[in-house]
Amino acid sequence: MTTLAEVDFLGDERLRTRLVRWSFVVLGAGAAAGLALGMLGCFEPLVEFSRFGAWGTAGWLCLLAVISLGVLPVHEFVHGALFRLLGGRGTRVRYGFQSGMLYATCPGLVLARARFLAVLAGPAVVLSVCLLGAGARLGLPLLGYAAFVLHLSGCSGDLLAVWLIACEPACTHCEDTEVGVRLLG
């Protein structure tokens, strides 16, 4: 197989700048969509805030912060579970934190393009459904939506990697590396 491209999330400063931009675009689009949904009556912030009693808005914001921080390791565990599931027997996942990012990695693991895309997109899809569903089920749809938008903005690395792989038609396989992903064809 031939290396078509290398995606280095830790050492490529231009890519890291692009990641930050993608995060802000997702936050902006999420805020705009949230405002539109609020204008359509999908959210009742005052009703939600009142459910937190004397804590009100502060309690709501604290719970949003706890959820947003708590979902980070869960996100990486979903990556790890998908690596193991799709990588086969003997797949070993390492977890870590570097340059402000939590990560799950299986350096050297080569997967078919579709399988690697599933590993990358899986946590964004699974946790988005869970956050939105839990918010709706608990009668806190704005909280679920806000947690969803914050989480999705934190998925910018995964989403950008999905985009780069999808835009490379010659890519048939992907290799996980210590710093990102190698596109192979």
Secondary structure as UniProt FT lines:
FT   STRAND          3..8
FT   TURN            9..11
FT   HELIX           13..39
FT   TURN            40..41
FT   HELIX           45..50
FT   TURN            51..52
FT   HELIX           53..55
FT   HELIX           56..87
FT   TURN            89..90
FT   STRAND          94..98
FT   TURN            99..100
FT   STRAND          101..105
FT   TURN            107..108
FT   STRAND          110..112
FT   HELIX           113..137
FT   TURN            138..139
FT   HELIX           141..154
FT   HELIX           156..166
FT   TURN            169..170
FT   STRAND          173..176
FT   STRAND          180..184
//
